[in-house]
Amino acid sequence: MPSKLQQYFGLLQEKLFNHLQDFSLTGKEASLHDFRVEIKKLKAIIKFLKIVHKKQPFKKISHSIDTIFKEAGMIREHQLMQQWLATHQLPNIAKIYFPATELKTKIASFQQLTGSYQRKLLRVTDSCQQSIRKKDKVSVVQYCKELEAEIEHLLQQPLAVNDWHRLRIRIKQWLYTLNWIDWQEKKRSPMFLLYNKLQESIGSWHDLQVLKETLYQKNANQRPNRISEIEFATALKKVVHAIRYRERKIAQLLASILVRA
C-alpha cells in the first residue's frame, strides 16, 4: 500500500500539471495562483529529500523549480499590485507602474514556455517519485519532529522583525510535512491553529513589505507626473499603515504562543 507521502505526492502531481495546463490555455489568475501553491508543496518535498539524500542529486532539481517559480511569481506579483492599487483607488500608479500591456506580455511569454516547463517538471517529479519510494514513515516523522523542535526553539528566542520571514518558512515546511503522515490530531490542536494563523499573518506582512519596496523602486526608475506623485505619497502612507497594523497582530500572536508554550 502506498505511504501517506506517496499518496500526497501523486495528488500533487495531478494538480500541478492540471493548473499549469489551464493557465497555458486561459491565462487565468486563479490557475496561476493554484499552480504556485502546488510548486510550493513540491519545493517542500524536495527540501526534505535533499536532507535525507545529503543534497544530491537535488541541487540541480531545486534550481529548475526555483526558475519556474520565479517566472510565475513575477506575473503573480504584477497581478497583486494591480489589485491592491485598484482596491485603494490609485489608478494613475497602476497605469504607469503596472500597466495591463506589460502583464499581458508576461503572461504570453510564460504561456510560450509552458511546454518547456512541463518537461522540466516531469523530470523533477519522476526523480522525486523514485526517491520517495525509498523513504519510510520513520524518516518523515523524524523530520517533522525536528522541524517542530526548531520552531519551538525559534519562538523562545527574542525575535527581531527581520527573523519573522525565516520563522514563517519553517512553520510552512512543518505544516506541509503534517500532510505526509497520519497526525490528524496535531492538525486539530490549538497550537496548530495558532502556528497557521501566525504564518499567514507573517505572509501578509511580508507581501506588504515587498509592495512597499517595489513602489519605491518603480518611483525611482520612472518619471511620474504630479498626479501620480501625489498618489505615490498616498499609496506609501496606506502601505506603511497596513504594515504597522500587521506587525501589531504578529506581536500579539507571538505573545499568545509563548503563553501556551
Stockholm file with secondary structure:
# STOCKHOLM 1.0

chainA/1-261         MPSKLQQYFGLLQEKLFNHLQDFSLTGKEASLHDFRVEIKKLKAIIKFLKIVHKKQPFKKISHSIDTIFKEAGMIREHQLMQQWLATHQLPNIAKIYFPATELKTKIASFQQLTGSYQRKLLRVTDSCQQSIRKKDKVSVVQYCKELEAEIEHLLQQPLAVNDWHRLRIRIKQWLYTLNWIDWQEKKRSPMFLLYNKLQESIGSWHDLQVLKETLYQKNANQRPNRISEIEFATALKKVVHAIRYRERKIAQLLASILVRA
#=GR chainA/1-261 SS CCCHHHHHHHHHHHHHHHHHHHHHHHCCHHHHHHHHHHHHHHHHHHHHHHHHTTTTTHHHHHHHHHHHHHHHHHHHHHHHHHHHHHHTTCHHHHHHHSCHHHHHHHHHHHHHTHHHHHHHHHHHHHHHHHHHTTCCHHHHHHHHHHHHHHHHHHHHSCCCGGGHHHHHHHHHHHHHHHTTTTCHHHHTSHHHHHHHHHHHHHHHHHHHHHHHHHHHHHHHHSCCCHHHHHHHHHHHHHHHHHHHHHHHHHHHHHHHHHHHC
#=GC SS_cons         CCCHHHHHHHHHHHHHHHHHHHHHHHCCHHHHHHHHHHHHHHHHHHHHHHHHTTTTTHHHHHHHHHHHHHHHHHHHHHHHHHHHHHHTTCHHHHHHHSCHHHHHHHHHHHHHTHHHHHHHHHHHHHHHHHHHTTCCHHHHHHHHHHHHHHHHHHHHSCCCGGGHHHHHHHHHHHHHHHTTTTCHHHHTSHHHHHHHHHHHHHHHHHHHHHHHHHHHHHHHHSCCCHHHHHHHHHHHHHHHHHHHHHHHHHHHHHHHHHHHC
//
